[in-house]
Amino acid sequence: MKKIYLNMATRERRAAVVENGRVAELMIERTLENRIVSNVYLGRVVNVLPGMQAAFVDIGREKNGFLYRDDLLSFHLSEEDEETKKEQSISKFVKKGEELLVQVTKEGFGSKGPRLTGVVSFPGRFLVYMPEGDYVGVSRRFSKESERERWRELGEKVIEEKEGLIIRTSCEGQAPEVIIQELQFLRTLWREIWKEGKNEKAPALIHQDSGVIERIVRDFSYAEIDEIVVDQLDEYKLLKELLEPFPQLQSSLTLYRDKENIFSAYGIEKELERALRRQIWLKNGAYLMIDQTEALTVIDVNTGKFTGKTDLHDTVRKTNSEAAKEIARQLRLRDISGIIVIDFIDMKREQDREHVQAIFEKELKYDRTKTNVLGITGLGLLEMTRKKIRQNLQASLSKTCPTCAGTGVVLSNEAQAFKIERQLWEHRGMAEEAIVLELPSTVAPVLFGQKGEHLKRLEDTLGFRILVYPNKTLNEESFAIRYIGSFTEAIAQLERLKAK
């Protein structure tokens, strides 16, 4: 069962999904301008690249969107057979300068612009409506094939012209009126959007996707939710209205009134801080190391303090089993996506590898984001992918370190001292009397040498005085030559630095 806590009191709106007393998902929403997934734009094609079977589309943002041939509406609606279509160049389906209605499916990452599709869709509680999708799809998760076919037939009866539908698993056991009512609502919504949007000039935003509250009401199964707690009266009233058709859930809605931040009161703030750490401890004393890059995440499993009680095989199996459960939760919590490699502790027995993978795949069933597990290699590496939709938690809440530039390491004090020394040697034999040098206080003792002997040798060899200001607040890899000139003025410059 799930509990959902909504922190709506500040400009940064946050939602936490708690399963069995532990935070499983975090959703963070800031300004509308920064949230673009599912937004609909009227864009203009600025470049067509046949070699990549893709086009760049100006949607009025800093970076152009990226649209593959197979995601073009014209490609989707083409009546040619699939084999023939796949042989065609993108140039047949779209031209430079053409205006297209597009929807964002993935946020931009790093240097990449947002991913787009020309098949616009609007998800509801029971179905996904596509104004020009031209087909009916039914979720594969229905328990019976006969039920899938029944819903497919109903869908084909109720759509009009080029409309398309995807019927979600939540329809199972529902009356046909449910889908008809929601279809009418989404159809009317689209007609109102396009009534105003068709008169816009590209590039233009046509439709802004709904906020975090609306998405929670839409995306979560009501049968699974135990309680919803929200800390703002206006949002409480909105939820009451949205949940009116579901009295059992409406009764579990609570308004949080205490002064303490709702996330702090329910222990979510600590979990959020923990989700940014590289090292995650498991209950049995083992730990995970999580290293994220733009395209790849590597998770390393270590036994740590856990030594087991029987034999090595048992220790490894238990550690990997516990790690598999926690990794599945961390993927959701941190919203890690792309290629993921998990370095489990090496398991010699095939049945142990199968056991750990089965546990991991079972835990991934709770993940609403699409995952694909490729299996465990002989080295104990599990390879998988998780669909990338938006920025992960780390990218949302942190920035690249200005000192290490994202590498996670900086030069050692010794390496930094040698680097400074090499720069000083470039001034050997100059006419000026002195140099004033500002450097990190941790590097100064290495440059000075024992009792300042190395600094004296440098001055004798290079032929000028070296005055040093060790700055405790300077970044690890920062240093600067602040003055070159007369010795008298160098002393004055050093005093001014100390007085700052």
Residue pairs with C-beta under 8 A, 6 or more apart in sequence:
1 19
1 20
1 224
1 225
1 226
2 17
2 18
2 19
2 24
2 220
2 224
2 225
2 226
3 17
3 18
3 225
3 226
3 227
3 228
3 229
4 15
4 16
4 17
4 18
4 216
4 220
4 225
4 227
4 228
4 229
5 15
5 16
5 18
5 228
5 229
5 230
5 262
5 263
5 266
5 268
6 13
6 14
6 15
6 212
6 213
6 216
6 228
6 229
6 230
6 231
6 232
6 235
6 262
7 13
7 14
7 15
7 16
7 231
7 261
7 262
7 263
8 213
8 230
8 231
8 232
8 235
9 231
9 232
9 261
9 262
11 30
11 31
12 28
12 29
12 30
13 28
13 29
13 30
13 211
13 212
14 26
14 27
14 28
14 29
14 212
14 263
15 26
15 27
15 29
15 212
15 213
15 216
16 23
16 25
16 26
16 27
16 263
16 266
16 268
16 271
17 23
17 24
17 25
17 26
17 27
17 220
18 24
18 266
18 268
19 366
22 271
22 329
23 268
23 271
23 272
23 333
24 329
24 332
24 333
24 366
25 332
25 333
25 335
25 368
26 268
26 272
26 275
26 333
26 335
26 393
27 212
27 215
27 216
28 393
28 396
28 397
29 35
29 211
29 212
32 208
35 209
36 61
36 104
36 107
36 114
36 209
37 104
37 105
37 106
37 107
37 209
37 389
37 390
38 103
38 104
38 105
38 123
38 209
39 103
39 104
39 205
39 207
39 208
39 209
40 101
40 102
40 103
40 120
40 193
40 197
40 205
40 206
40 207
41 59
41 60
41 65
41 101
41 102
41 103
41 104
41 203
41 204
41 205
41 206
42 99
42 100
42 101
42 102
42 197
42 200
42 201
42 202
42 203
42 204
42 206
43 57
43 58
43 59
43 60
43 65
43 99
43 100
43 101
43 102
43 116
43 202
43 203
44 57
44 58
44 97
44 98
44 99
44 100
44 202
44 203
45 55
45 56
45 57
45 58
45 94
45 95
45 96
45 97
45 98
45 99
45 100
46 56
46 57
46 58
46 64
46 96
47 55
47 56
47 64
47 96
48 55
48 90
48 91
48 94
48 95
48 96
49 55
49 56
49 90
50 89
50 90
50 91
53 68
53 69
53 70
53 89
53 90
54 66
54 67
54 68
54 69
54 90
55 66
55 67
55 69
55 72
55 90
55 94
56 64
56 65
56 66
56 67
56 113
57 64
57 65
57 66
57 67
57 100
57 102
57 116
58 64
58 65
58 202
58 203
59 65
59 102
59 104
59 114
59 116
59 203
59 205
60 203
60 204
60 205
61 113
61 114
63 108
63 112
63 113
63 114
64 113
65 102
65 104
65 113
65 114
65 115
65 116
66 112
66 113
66 114
66 115
66 116
67 94
67 100
67 102
67 115
67 116
67 117
67 118
69 75
69 88
69 89
69 90
69 93
69 94
70 76
71 105
71 116
71 117
71 118
71 119
72 90
72 93
72 94
72 100
72 118
73 100
73 101
73 118
73 119
73 132
74 93
74 94
74 118
75 85
75 90
75 93
75 118
76 118
76 119
76 133
76 134
77 132
77 134
77 162
78 85
78 93
80 88
94 100
99 202
100 118
101 118
101 120
101 206
102 116
102 117
102 118
102 120
103 116
103 117
103 118
103 119
103 120
103 121
104 114
104 115
104 116
105 114
105 115
105 116
105 117
105 389
106 114
106 115
106 388
106 389
106 390
107 114
107 389
107 390
107 391
108 114
109 294
109 388
109 391
109 395
110 294
119 130
119 132
119 133
119 164
120 130
120 131
120 132
121 128
121 129
121 130
121 133
121 164
121 166
122 128
122 129
122 130
122 131
122 186
122 189
122 190
123 129
123 218
123 219
124 182
124 185
124 186
124 218
125 168
125 170
125 182
125 217
125 218
126 167
126 168
126 170
126 171
126 174
126 178
126 179
126 182
127 155
127 165
127 166
127 167
127 168
127 171
127 179
127 182
127 183
127 186
128 165
128 166
128 168
129 163
129 164
129 165
129 183
129 186
129 187
129 190
130 163
130 164
130 165
130 166
131 162
131 163
131 164
131 187
131 190
131 194
132 162
132 163
132 164
133 162
133 163
133 164
133 165
134 162
134 163
134 164
135 164
136 152
136 155
136 156
136 159
136 164
136 165
136 166
136 167
137 164
137 165
137 166
137 167
138 148
138 149
138 151
138 152
138 155
138 166
138 167
139 148
139 166
139 167
139 168
139 169
140 148
141 169
142 148
142 151
142 169
142 172
143 172
147 172
151 167
151 171
151 179
152 167
154 176
154 179
155 165
155 167
155 179
158 165
158 179
158 180
158 183
159 165
159 183
160 187
163 187
165 183
167 179
170 221
171 178
171 179
193 206
193 207
194 206
197 204
197 206
197 207
200 206
209 215
210 218
213 235
213 238
213 239
213 242
214 242
216 228
217 239
217 242
217 243
219 368
222 246
222 248
222 249
225 249
225 252
226 252
227 252
227 253
227 254
228 239
228 249
228 252
228 253
228 254
229 253
229 254
229 255
229 256
229 262
229 266
230 236
230 239
230 253
230 254
230 255
230 256
231 255
231 256
231 262
233 255
236 253
236 255
239 253
240 250
240 253
243 249
243 250
243 253
244 250
256 262
256 265
258 265
261 269
262 268
263 269
263 272
271 333
272 397
274 280
275 330
275 333
275 334
275 393
276 393
276 394
276 397
276 398
278 289
278 290
278 291
279 287
279 288
279 289
279 290
280 287
280 288
280 290
280 326
280 330
281 287
281 304
282 288
282 304
282 306
282 319
282 322
282 323
282 326
283 322
284 306
284 318
284 319
284 322
285 303
285 304
285 305
285 306
286 301
286 302
286 303
286 304
286 305
286 306
286 319
286 322
286 323
287 302
287 304
288 299
288 300
288 301
288 302
288 323
288 326
288 327
288 330
289 299
289 300
289 302
290 297
290 298
290 299
290 330
290 334
290 336
291 297
291 298
291 299
291 300
292 334
292 336
292 392
292 394
294 338
295 338
295 339
296 338
296 339
296 340
296 341
297 336
297 338
297 339
297 340
297 341
298 340
298 341
298 342
298 343
299 327
299 330
299 340
299 341
299 342
299 343
300 343
301 319
301 320
301 323
301 327
301 342
301 343
301 344
301 345
302 345
303 315
303 316
303 319
303 345
306 315
306 318
306 319
307 315
308 314
308 315
308 318
308 319
313 347
313 348
313 349
313 352
316 345
316 346
316 347
316 352
317 347
317 352
317 355
317 356
319 345
320 344
320 345
320 347
320 352
320 356
321 355
321 356
321 359
323 344
324 344
324 356
324 357
324 359
324 360
324 363
325 359
325 360
325 363
327 342
327 360
328 360
328 363
328 364
328 366
328 367
329 363
330 336
331 340
331 364
331 367
331 371
331 386
332 366
332 367
332 369
333 393
334 392
334 393
334 394
335 369
335 390
335 391
335 392
335 393
336 386
336 392
337 369
337 386
337 387
337 388
337 389
337 392
338 385
338 386
338 388
339 383
339 384
339 385
340 383
340 384
340 385
340 386
341 381
341 382
341 383
342 381
342 382
342 384
343 380
343 381
344 356
344 376
344 380
344 381
344 382
345 380
346 379
346 380
347 353
347 356
347 376
347 380
353 376
353 380
356 376
357 373
357 375
357 376
357 382
360 373
360 382
361 373
364 371
364 373
367 386
369 386
369 387
369 389
370 386
370 387
371 384
371 385
371 386
371 387
372 384
372 385
372 386
373 382
373 383
373 384
374 382
374 383
374 384
374 385
375 382
375 383
376 382
377 383
400 406
401 408
402 475
403 410
403 475
403 476
403 477
403 478
404 410
404 476
404 477
410 476
410 477
411 419
411 476
411 477
413 442
413 443
413 445
413 446
414 446
416 439
416 440
416 443
416 446
416 476
416 477
416 479
417 443
417 446
417 447
420 437
420 439
420 443
420 447
420 479
421 447
421 458
423 481
424 435
424 437
424 458
424 462
424 466
425 462
427 435
427 462
427 464
427 484
428 461
428 462
428 463
429 462
429 463
430 463
430 464
430 484
432 464
432 484
432 485
432 486
433 464
433 465
433 485
433 486
433 487
433 490
434 464
434 465
434 466
434 467
434 483
434 484
434 485
434 486
434 487
434 490
435 464
435 465
435 466
435 467
435 481
435 483
435 484
435 490
436 467
436 468
436 469
436 481
436 482
436 483
436 484
436 490
436 493
436 494
436 497
437 466
437 467
437 468
437 469
437 479
437 480
437 481
437 482
438 468
438 469
438 471
438 474
438 479
438 480
438 482
438 497
439 447
439 468
439 469
439 470
439 471
439 474
439 478
439 479
439 480
440 470
440 471
440 472
440 474
440 475
440 476
440 478
440 479
441 470
441 471
441 472
441 474
442 476
443 470
443 479
444 468
444 470
447 454
447 455
447 468
448 454
448 455
448 468
449 455
449 457
455 466
455 468
458 466
459 465
459 466
465 487
465 490
467 490
467 491
467 493
467 494
469 482
469 494
469 497
469 498
471 497
482 493
482 497
483 489
483 490
483 493
